[in-house]
Amino acid sequence: MIEKIIKKIKSLPPLPESVNRIREICDNPEGTIKELIPIIKEDPIFTANILKAANSPLYGFSRQINSIDQAVALFGMGTIQGFAISYAIRKNFPIDLSLYGSSYDRLLEVSSLQNALTIQWGKRQVQTHQAEMMTLSLLMELGKPIVSIVITEEGKSETFKAALKGKETAEEIAAVEKEFLGITGEWIAALMFKHWQFSEAMIEIMRYLDTPDKAPERLVKHTRILHVVKEAIPFVHPLCEPCVQSAYEKADRFGLDAETLHETIEKIRR
């Protein structure tokens, strides 16, 4: 089964040139937000999407954002890179998430919630790889379309749906994916990142998202933070009570800021 997954990933087309230009700027230690603006403005729909997100109550910016320059500066390079990759995938790749009882629009909503929680709670707890964390917070569910394709081709759609029924937390969902495929959606996303030649830090964080204590030492805290974010906001039942409670417990166990996590989740829920 894993060989089939790898074959599917290798057949994925390259990301669009505009996304690769954004990635090059974001990967360059001397890259600047100013360099991103002209590339973003080439696509009016993408520009409008960023402005819409910037003015969403979810992010809690204190004023109306009317300029794309303002929006990009507020979000930062990591989040803009995540938006660009997510937008390109939605625009260029066919995606069916009915296996999860959901849609790609719903995936975008969940990813935005995960990104908002990472910006408002997770980012301040690390000094390194902040941009990579911001990008990943928008792409943590990216393996699920591949899960859907492979499960459907194997003729196991109904049994997968039955196994998924009643599952709420990210941990429970990952366990079902692993039962059917041998690996989780998060690990599949890591393989996709490798295929697209993402940074080693992004690949490693995603690979160990389900088992953060096994991540390389320099990335353990980053992986734990995103693990907690995903636990609070899983794809199927975001911000459900068992999910949020599990996130609080894990944040406390990991030595993360559980008190601020509670405050931030309550703010996002409003």
Backbone torsions as a table, in degrees:
resi	resn	phi	psi	omega
1	MET	NA	-41.1	-179.3
2	ILE	-64.2	-37.4	177.4
3	GLU	-61.4	-38.2	178.6
4	LYS	-65.5	-40.4	178.1
5	ILE	-62.0	-45.8	-179.8
6	ILE	-61.5	-40.1	178.1
7	LYS	-62.2	-42.0	177.9
8	LYS	-61.2	-43.6	-178.3
9	ILE	-65.4	-41.7	179.9
10	LYS	-65.1	-21.6	179.6
11	SER	-86.1	-6.0	179.2
12	LEU	-65.3	138.7	178.1
13	PRO	-71.5	160.6	177.2
14	PRO	-65.5	156.9	174.1
15	LEU	-67.9	152.3	-178.9
16	PRO	-59.3	155.1	-177.9
17	GLU	-58.5	-37.4	-179.5
18	SER	-62.4	-38.2	178.3
19	VAL	-67.8	-41.7	178.8
20	ASN	-63.9	-33.8	175.7
21	ARG	-66.2	-40.9	176.8
22	ILE	-64.0	-41.9	179.5
23	ARG	-63.1	-41.4	179.4
24	GLU	-60.2	-41.9	178.9
25	ILE	-66.2	-44.3	-178.4
26	CYS	-67.9	-32.1	179.8
27	ASP	-79.0	-18.9	-178.7
28	ASN	-81.4	120.5	179.7
29	PRO	-56.1	-23.2	179.3
30	GLU	-101.2	5.9	178.0
31	GLY	-67.7	148.9	-176.4
32	THR	-127.6	157.6	175.7
33	ILE	-59.7	-36.5	-179.6
34	LYS	-57.4	-33.6	179.8
35	GLU	-72.2	-25.7	-178.5
36	LEU	-74.2	-33.8	-170.3
37	ILE	-54.3	-50.3	-178.3
38	PRO	-60.8	-34.9	179.8
39	ILE	-67.6	-43.3	179.3
40	ILE	-62.3	-42.4	-176.1
41	LYS	-68.7	-13.9	176.6
42	GLU	-64.7	-23.8	-177.9
43	ASP	-119.1	102.5	-177.0
44	PRO	-60.3	-33.3	-179.5
45	ILE	-69.6	-43.0	177.8
46	PHE	-62.3	-42.3	177.7
47	THR	-58.7	-46.5	-179.9
48	ALA	-63.1	-38.1	179.2
49	ASN	-63.1	-40.7	179.5
50	ILE	-65.7	-43.7	179.0
51	LEU	-64.0	-39.2	177.4
52	LYS	-61.8	-44.4	178.6
53	ALA	-63.4	-41.2	-178.2
54	ALA	-62.9	-29.1	-179.1
55	ASN	-97.3	7.7	175.5
56	SER	-75.8	138.9	176.7
57	PRO	-58.9	-20.2	-177.6
58	LEU	-55.9	-39.7	-175.3
59	TYR	-88.3	-16.3	172.5
60	GLY	67.1	25.6	175.5
61	PHE	-66.2	143.0	-167.0
62	SER	-80.1	-7.4	-177.7
63	ARG	-142.5	163.7	175.7
64	GLN	-66.1	132.4	-179.7
65	ILE	-105.4	112.6	-177.7
66	ASN	-107.6	-14.2	-175.5
67	SER	-112.4	135.4	177.3
68	ILE	-64.4	-31.2	176.5
69	ASP	-61.0	-43.3	177.4
70	GLN	-62.5	-47.5	-176.0
71	ALA	-61.0	-45.6	-179.0
72	VAL	-64.1	-41.4	179.1
73	ALA	-62.9	-40.1	-179.2
74	LEU	-69.6	-41.8	-178.3
75	PHE	-73.3	-38.8	-177.2
76	GLY	88.4	165.4	-172.1
77	MET	-64.9	-38.7	-177.2
78	GLY	-63.5	-46.6	179.6
79	THR	-67.1	-40.6	178.5
80	ILE	-61.7	-40.8	176.7
81	GLN	-61.3	-42.4	178.0
82	GLY	-63.0	-43.5	176.3
83	PHE	-57.9	-44.0	-176.4
84	ALA	-63.9	-44.6	-179.8
85	ILE	-65.9	-45.3	180.0
86	SER	-61.7	-43.6	179.8
87	TYR	-63.5	-42.5	-179.7
88	ALA	-64.1	-40.5	-179.9
89	ILE	-65.6	-44.2	179.0
90	ARG	-61.7	-37.8	-175.0
91	LYS	-77.2	-32.5	-168.9
92	ASN	-111.1	-19.2	-174.9
93	PHE	-116.4	134.9	174.8
94	PRO	-71.3	130.9	-176.0
95	ILE	-133.3	129.0	178.2
96	ASP	-127.5	117.3	-179.2
97	LEU	-116.4	22.5	179.8
98	SER	-63.3	-23.6	177.0
99	LEU	-58.7	-32.0	178.2
100	TYR	-93.6	7.8	-177.3
101	GLY	67.5	34.4	-173.0
102	SER	-145.0	-172.3	-178.9
103	SER	-139.4	170.4	179.2
104	TYR	-69.8	-30.8	175.4
105	ASP	-61.3	-39.8	177.5
106	ARG	-66.3	-38.6	177.3
107	LEU	-60.6	-40.3	178.5
108	LEU	-63.9	-38.8	177.8
109	GLU	-62.8	-46.1	-179.7
110	VAL	-64.5	-42.5	179.6
111	SER	-62.2	-37.3	176.9
112	SER	-65.1	-41.1	175.9
113	LEU	-61.0	-45.1	179.6
114	GLN	-62.5	-40.6	179.0
115	ASN	-65.9	-43.9	179.9
116	ALA	-61.4	-42.0	179.0
117	LEU	-66.9	-37.7	178.7
118	THR	-66.8	-41.8	178.9
119	ILE	-64.0	-47.3	-171.2
120	GLN	-84.3	-20.1	-178.7
121	TRP	-122.5	-49.1	-170.7
122	GLY	-77.0	-38.3	-170.9
123	LYS	-59.9	-38.9	-173.9
124	ARG	-70.7	-10.5	-174.8
125	GLN	-91.9	-3.6	178.0
126	VAL	-132.8	154.1	178.8
127	GLN	-105.9	-18.0	-178.0
128	THR	-115.7	159.6	175.2
129	HIS	52.5	32.0	178.6
130	GLN	-65.0	-43.0	-178.5
131	ALA	-62.5	-42.0	178.4
132	GLU	-61.9	-40.7	177.7
133	MET	-61.5	-42.1	-179.7
134	MET	-63.4	-42.7	177.7
135	THR	-62.6	-48.1	-177.7
136	LEU	-62.5	-33.4	-178.3
137	SER	-62.1	-19.5	177.3
138	LEU	-96.8	-5.1	-172.9
139	LEU	-125.1	10.3	-173.6
140	MET	-66.3	-21.0	-178.3
141	GLU	-99.1	9.7	-170.7
142	LEU	-66.8	-19.9	179.2
143	GLY	-76.4	-16.8	-174.1
144	LYS	-64.5	-36.7	174.6
145	PRO	-59.7	-36.2	177.4
146	ILE	-69.2	-40.6	174.8
147	VAL	-54.6	-47.2	-177.6
148	SER	-61.5	-43.8	-179.0
149	ILE	-62.1	-49.5	-175.2
150	VAL	-67.3	-44.6	179.3
151	ILE	-60.9	-42.4	-179.6
152	THR	-65.1	-44.4	180.0
153	GLU	-65.1	-28.0	177.8
154	GLU	-81.5	-3.1	179.7
155	GLY	71.1	28.6	-176.6
156	LYS	-114.2	21.3	-175.4
157	SER	-58.8	-49.0	-175.1
158	GLU	-68.1	-40.0	179.4
159	THR	-69.0	-33.4	176.4
160	PHE	-65.7	-45.9	178.3
161	LYS	-60.2	-40.7	179.7
162	ALA	-64.7	-40.5	179.7
163	ALA	-67.9	-31.3	-178.4
164	LEU	-79.2	-20.5	-176.5
165	LYS	-59.5	130.8	178.9
166	GLY	85.0	-9.1	178.8
167	LYS	-80.6	135.0	-175.8
168	GLU	-121.8	-47.7	-174.8
169	THR	-78.2	158.7	178.1
170	ALA	-59.3	-36.3	179.9
171	GLU	-63.0	-42.4	179.6
172	GLU	-66.9	-40.6	179.7
173	ILE	-65.3	-43.1	179.3
174	ALA	-62.8	-36.2	179.8
175	ALA	-64.5	-37.8	177.6
176	VAL	-67.1	-44.3	178.2
177	GLU	-59.0	-43.8	-178.6
178	LYS	-67.3	-35.8	178.5
179	GLU	-61.4	-40.3	-176.5
180	PHE	-85.8	-31.4	-171.3
181	LEU	-116.2	-15.4	-177.0
182	GLY	90.1	-16.8	174.6
183	ILE	-141.5	164.4	-178.0
184	THR	-91.8	167.2	175.9
185	GLY	-60.3	-31.8	179.5
186	GLU	-67.1	-41.7	178.6
187	TRP	-67.2	-36.8	176.0
188	ILE	-61.5	-42.5	177.2
189	ALA	-59.9	-40.2	178.0
190	ALA	-61.0	-39.9	177.4
191	LEU	-66.6	-35.1	175.8
192	MET	-65.1	-41.3	178.8
193	PHE	-63.5	-38.1	177.8
194	LYS	-64.6	-41.6	178.2
195	HIS	-59.1	-38.5	-178.9
196	TRP	-90.7	6.5	175.7
197	GLN	60.5	46.7	172.7
198	PHE	-70.7	170.7	-179.4
199	SER	-64.9	153.7	-179.7
200	GLU	-60.9	-36.8	179.5
201	ALA	-61.9	-43.3	-179.8
202	MET	-65.6	-41.7	179.2
203	ILE	-63.1	-45.1	-177.4
204	GLU	-67.4	-42.6	178.4
205	ILE	-60.3	-46.4	-178.8
206	MET	-66.9	-38.2	-178.9
207	ARG	-60.4	-37.7	-175.8
208	TYR	-103.4	18.1	-176.7
209	LEU	-60.7	-33.2	178.9
210	ASP	-80.9	-23.7	-178.4
211	THR	-131.3	67.9	-170.2
212	PRO	-60.8	-28.2	-179.3
213	ASP	-68.3	-15.0	179.0
214	LYS	-93.1	-2.4	-179.8
215	ALA	-67.9	156.1	174.3
216	PRO	-53.6	144.0	-171.9
217	GLU	-52.6	-40.0	-176.8
218	ARG	-67.9	-14.4	-176.1
219	LEU	-118.8	3.8	-176.7
220	VAL	-59.4	-47.6	-176.5
221	LYS	-65.2	-41.4	178.4
222	HIS	-60.4	-43.9	-178.2
223	THR	-67.3	-39.8	177.3
224	ARG	-62.4	-42.2	-179.4
225	ILE	-61.1	-49.4	-179.5
226	LEU	-67.6	-31.8	175.1
227	HIS	-61.4	-43.9	179.3
228	VAL	-66.6	-41.6	177.7
229	VAL	-59.0	-46.6	-179.2
230	LYS	-67.6	-34.0	178.3
231	GLU	-65.9	-39.8	178.6
232	ALA	-70.8	-33.3	-174.1
233	ILE	-128.3	69.5	176.7
234	PRO	-73.2	162.4	-174.2
235	PHE	-63.2	-41.5	-171.9
236	VAL	-78.8	-45.5	-177.4
237	HIS	-132.5	72.4	-177.4
238	PRO	-61.7	136.6	176.3
239	LEU	60.6	25.1	173.3
240	CYS	-68.8	155.6	-174.9
241	GLU	-58.6	-47.0	177.7
242	PRO	-61.2	-34.0	179.9
243	CYS	-66.7	-47.8	-178.3
244	VAL	-64.4	-42.8	179.6
245	GLN	-62.3	-42.9	177.7
246	SER	-61.8	-39.4	178.6
247	ALA	-62.8	-42.8	178.4
248	TYR	-60.7	-45.1	-177.9
249	GLU	-63.7	-41.8	-179.2
250	LYS	-70.1	-39.4	177.3
251	ALA	-59.3	-43.1	179.1
252	ASP	-64.4	-43.8	-179.2
253	ARG	-66.0	-34.5	-179.4
254	PHE	-80.6	-5.7	-177.8
255	GLY	76.8	24.5	177.3
256	LEU	-91.6	173.9	-175.8
257	ASP	-79.8	87.4	-176.6
258	ALA	-70.9	-33.7	-178.5
259	GLU	-65.2	-47.2	178.2
260	THR	-67.6	-31.6	175.8
261	LEU	-59.0	-45.7	179.8
262	HIS	-60.5	-45.7	-179.2
263	GLU	-63.1	-41.3	-177.8
264	THR	-68.9	-41.9	178.1
265	ILE	-62.0	-42.1	178.6
266	GLU	-63.0	-37.1	178.5
267	LYS	-67.2	-42.5	179.9
268	ILE	-65.9	-34.2	-178.7
269	ARG	-67.9	-24.0	-174.1
270	ARG	-68.6	NA	NA
